[in-house]
Amino acid sequence: MIGKKFLAVAVVLLCILPLSIAQDENLFDDGVKLKTRAMSVVMVSSILVTAVVILAIISRRKVGNHKKMLFFLMVIPVIIATLYAAGTTIYLNKISLTKGPVHWHADFEIWDCGEEVDLRDPQGLSNRVGTPVFHEHDDFRIHVEGVVVKKEDVALDNFFKVIGGTLTQNYLQVPTDEGMAFLHDGDLCDGKPGKIQVFAYKVVNPREHGQWAYTQEKIEDFAKYFLSPYSMVPPGDCIIVEFGQEKEKTDKICTTYEAAISQGELHGR
């Protein structure tokens, strides 16, 4: 009797689990949340299987005649979790912008009136600041690792959002180990009103062999700037976020671009 009740509860939990994790239908437009839901299904299924195994070990004399029931109690969660995870992966690949996982990078620097700003250090085992798909590893590099569902997911303003900050056309908020840094257009820099600006170094011939050429451009709608889809930097972008006197060019440059220039692998155009 107890075994049948346990089986009924286990099956009900596994059936309603996806619904209990989903808060609303809009989550299906977010790859990170979809993956989180799939991982939750796998985790809970693993817990159920472990519980059944422990129950069988503790009560092996009493459940000797219920081996088939215990077998199904272990197999059903595994099958459901496998199908759910596989279905999530197929669904994401189908609806995503990239049609599958990617691994892109862009280097960046943040400057406040001539002083470089360092993001807060990662905490915990994940060793990242941000989401599994969009993050930083205390290496001054933006990482895109996984399935990109829509273009806006890898916009520059979304990067600042996932790391706990904010970037708009006239406001910058950056989390650091010393606390939150706040910058607004019009704040003083060297006694004069400053402005938040973004400059991007971009390789213009990334698929050509030999020496690459790059340009530096000032990004006007920088909040919606999208990263170039490259794994290595360069040809991945070098992004300079700078608060200071308004100007058309910056003298700041990422160390990866600087090294490539000094080694003769990269030249300006």
C-alpha positions as CSV (number, residue, x, y, z in Angstrom):
1,M,0.0,0.0,0.0
2,I,2.8,2.4,0.9
3,G,4.6,1.5,-2.3
4,K,1.6,2.3,-4.4
5,K,1.2,5.7,-2.7
6,F,4.9,6.4,-3.2
7,L,4.6,5.5,-6.9
8,A,1.6,7.8,-7.3
9,V,3.2,10.7,-5.6
10,A,6.4,10.3,-7.7
11,V,4.6,10.2,-11.0
12,V,2.5,13.2,-10.1
13,L,5.6,15.2,-9.1
14,L,7.3,14.3,-12.4
15,C,4.3,15.3,-14.4
16,I,3.7,18.7,-12.8
17,L,7.3,19.6,-12.4
18,P,7.7,21.4,-15.7
19,L,4.6,23.4,-14.9
20,S,5.7,24.3,-11.4
21,I,9.0,25.6,-12.6
22,A,7.5,27.7,-15.4
23,Q,6.2,31.0,-14.1
24,D,4.7,32.2,-17.4
25,E,4.8,31.4,-21.1
26,N,7.3,34.2,-21.9
27,L,10.0,32.1,-20.3
28,F,10.1,30.1,-23.6
29,D,11.6,33.1,-25.3
30,D,14.6,33.1,-23.0
31,G,17.3,30.4,-23.6
32,V,18.8,30.7,-20.2
33,K,15.5,30.1,-18.4
34,L,14.6,27.2,-20.6
35,K,18.0,25.5,-19.9
36,T,17.5,26.2,-16.2
37,R,14.1,24.5,-16.3
38,A,15.6,21.5,-18.0
39,M,18.4,21.3,-15.4
40,S,15.8,21.5,-12.7
41,V,13.9,18.6,-14.2
42,V,17.1,16.5,-14.3
43,M,18.0,17.5,-10.7
44,V,14.6,16.6,-9.2
45,S,14.5,13.4,-11.2
46,S,18.0,12.5,-9.8
47,I,16.7,13.2,-6.3
48,L,13.7,10.9,-6.8
49,V,15.8,8.1,-8.2
50,T,18.3,8.4,-5.3
51,A,15.4,8.4,-2.8
52,V,14.0,5.2,-4.4
53,V,17.5,3.5,-4.2
54,I,17.8,4.5,-0.5
55,L,14.3,3.2,0.2
56,A,15.1,-0.1,-1.5
57,I,18.4,-0.5,0.5
58,I,16.7,0.4,3.8
59,S,13.6,-1.7,3.3
60,R,15.0,-4.5,1.1
61,R,13.3,-7.3,3.1
62,K,9.9,-5.6,2.9
63,V,10.0,-4.7,-0.7
64,G,11.4,-8.0,-2.0
65,N,8.1,-8.6,-3.8
66,H,8.0,-5.1,-5.3
67,K,11.1,-5.2,-7.5
68,K,9.2,-4.4,-10.6
69,M,7.6,-1.4,-9.0
70,L,11.0,-0.1,-7.8
71,F,12.5,-0.7,-11.2
72,F,9.8,1.5,-12.8
73,L,10.2,4.1,-10.0
74,M,13.9,4.5,-11.0
75,V,13.4,4.2,-14.8
76,I,10.5,6.6,-15.2
77,P,12.3,9.7,-13.8
78,V,15.3,9.0,-15.9
79,I,13.3,8.7,-19.1
80,I,11.2,11.8,-18.4
81,A,14.4,13.9,-17.6
82,T,16.2,12.6,-20.7
83,L,13.3,13.4,-23.0
84,Y,12.7,16.8,-21.4
85,A,16.3,17.8,-21.7
86,A,16.6,16.5,-25.2
87,G,13.4,18.3,-26.2
88,T,14.6,21.5,-24.7
89,T,17.8,21.4,-26.7
90,I,16.1,20.6,-30.0
91,Y,13.5,23.4,-29.3
92,L,16.2,26.0,-28.5
93,N,18.3,25.1,-31.6
94,K,15.2,25.4,-33.8
95,I,14.0,28.8,-32.5
96,S,17.5,30.3,-31.9
97,L,19.2,33.0,-33.9
98,T,22.4,30.9,-34.1
99,K,20.6,27.5,-34.7
100,G,22.8,25.9,-32.1
101,P,25.5,26.7,-29.5
102,V,28.2,29.2,-30.3
103,H,31.4,30.5,-28.5
104,W,32.0,34.1,-29.2
105,H,34.3,36.6,-27.4
106,A,34.9,40.4,-27.2
107,D,37.3,42.2,-25.0
108,F,36.3,45.3,-23.2
109,E,37.6,48.1,-20.9
110,I,35.7,50.6,-18.8
111,W,37.3,54.0,-18.0
112,D,36.1,56.6,-15.6
113,C,37.9,59.9,-16.2
114,G,41.2,58.2,-16.9
115,E,40.8,55.6,-14.2
116,E,40.1,52.0,-15.3
117,V,37.1,50.4,-13.7
118,D,37.3,46.7,-12.8
119,L,34.1,44.6,-12.5
120,R,33.4,42.8,-9.3
121,D,35.2,39.4,-9.0
122,P,33.2,36.2,-9.7
123,Q,31.8,34.4,-6.7
124,G,31.0,30.7,-6.2
125,L,31.9,27.6,-8.2
126,S,30.7,29.0,-11.5
127,N,33.6,31.5,-11.6
128,R,31.6,34.0,-13.7
129,V,29.6,37.2,-13.4
130,G,26.5,37.0,-15.5
131,T,24.5,34.2,-17.0
132,P,25.7,30.8,-18.4
133,V,25.3,32.2,-21.9
134,F,26.5,35.8,-21.4
135,H,29.2,36.5,-18.8
136,E,32.7,37.6,-17.7
137,H,35.4,35.6,-15.9
138,D,37.4,38.4,-14.3
139,D,39.4,38.5,-17.6
140,F,38.1,41.8,-19.2
141,R,36.4,39.6,-21.8
142,I,32.7,39.2,-22.7
143,H,31.8,35.5,-23.3
144,V,28.9,34.2,-25.3
145,E,28.8,30.5,-24.7
146,G,25.7,28.6,-25.7
147,V,22.6,29.1,-27.8
148,V,21.7,32.7,-28.7
149,V,17.9,32.9,-29.0
150,K,17.6,36.4,-30.3
151,K,20.0,39.2,-31.3
152,E,19.1,41.4,-28.3
153,D,20.5,38.7,-26.0
154,V,24.0,39.7,-27.0
155,A,23.6,43.4,-27.0
156,L,26.0,45.6,-25.0
157,D,23.2,46.9,-22.7
158,N,22.1,43.3,-21.9
159,F,25.7,42.4,-20.9
160,F,25.7,45.2,-18.3
161,K,22.2,44.0,-17.2
162,V,23.3,40.4,-16.6
163,I,26.4,41.4,-14.6
164,G,24.2,43.6,-12.3
165,G,24.8,47.0,-13.9
166,T,23.1,49.4,-16.3
167,L,24.1,51.0,-19.6
168,T,22.0,53.6,-21.3
169,Q,22.8,56.4,-23.7
170,N,23.5,58.8,-20.7
171,Y,23.8,56.5,-17.6
172,L,26.3,53.9,-16.6
173,Q,26.2,51.7,-13.5
174,V,29.0,49.2,-12.9
175,P,29.3,46.7,-10.0
176,T,32.8,46.6,-8.5
177,D,34.3,45.0,-5.4
178,E,34.2,48.4,-3.7
179,G,30.5,48.8,-4.5
180,M,28.4,50.2,-7.4
181,A,30.0,52.9,-9.6
182,F,27.5,55.4,-11.0
183,L,28.2,57.8,-13.9
184,H,25.9,60.2,-15.6
185,D,26.3,62.5,-18.6
186,G,27.1,65.9,-17.2
187,D,29.1,64.6,-14.2
188,L,32.4,66.5,-13.8
189,C,35.6,65.0,-15.2
190,D,38.7,67.2,-14.7
191,G,36.4,70.1,-13.8
192,K,34.4,69.8,-17.0
193,P,31.1,68.0,-17.8
194,G,31.8,64.5,-19.0
195,K,29.9,62.1,-21.3
196,I,29.5,58.3,-21.5
197,Q,30.9,57.1,-24.9
198,V,31.6,53.8,-26.5
199,F,34.3,53.0,-29.0
200,A,34.8,49.7,-30.9
201,Y,37.9,48.3,-32.6
202,K,36.7,46.0,-35.3
203,V,38.6,43.8,-37.8
204,V,37.4,44.6,-41.3
205,N,38.9,41.6,-43.1
206,P,38.5,38.7,-40.6
207,R,38.4,35.9,-43.2
208,E,41.5,37.0,-45.1
209,H,44.8,35.3,-44.6
210,G,47.9,37.2,-43.5
211,Q,47.7,40.6,-41.8
212,W,44.3,41.8,-40.5
213,A,43.1,45.4,-40.8
214,Y,41.1,47.1,-38.1
215,T,39.1,50.3,-37.7
216,Q,38.1,52.2,-34.6
217,E,34.6,53.7,-34.7
218,K,32.6,55.6,-32.2
219,I,29.3,53.9,-31.5
220,E,26.3,56.2,-31.4
221,D,23.5,53.8,-30.3
222,F,25.9,51.9,-28.1
223,A,23.3,50.5,-25.7
224,K,22.1,48.3,-28.6
225,Y,25.6,47.5,-30.0
226,F,25.9,43.8,-30.9
227,L,29.0,41.8,-30.6
228,S,30.8,40.5,-33.7
229,P,30.5,36.7,-34.0
230,Y,34.1,35.5,-33.5
231,S,35.7,33.2,-31.0
232,M,39.2,34.7,-31.0
233,V,40.1,38.3,-30.2
234,P,41.0,39.7,-32.6
235,P,39.0,39.4,-34.9
236,G,36.5,39.6,-32.1
237,D,35.8,43.2,-31.0
238,C,37.6,45.4,-28.5
239,I,35.0,47.6,-26.8
240,I,36.0,50.7,-24.9
241,V,33.4,52.2,-22.6
242,E,34.7,55.6,-21.5
243,F,33.4,58.5,-19.4
244,G,35.2,61.7,-20.1
245,Q,35.4,64.7,-22.4
246,E,33.5,64.2,-25.6
247,K,35.7,63.1,-28.5
248,E,35.7,61.3,-31.8
249,K,38.6,58.8,-31.0
250,T,40.0,57.1,-27.9
251,D,43.6,56.4,-27.1
252,K,42.5,53.4,-25.0
253,I,42.9,49.9,-26.5
254,C,42.5,46.3,-25.3
255,T,45.7,44.4,-24.6
256,T,44.9,41.7,-27.1
257,Y,44.6,44.3,-29.9
258,E,47.8,46.1,-28.7
259,A,49.7,42.8,-28.7
260,A,48.5,41.9,-32.2
261,I,49.6,45.3,-33.5
262,S,53.0,45.1,-31.9
263,Q,53.5,41.6,-33.4
264,G,52.6,42.8,-36.9
265,E,49.4,40.8,-37.1
266,L,47.1,43.8,-37.1
267,H,47.3,47.2,-38.7
268,G,45.0,50.2,-38.8
269,R,43.0,51.3,-41.8
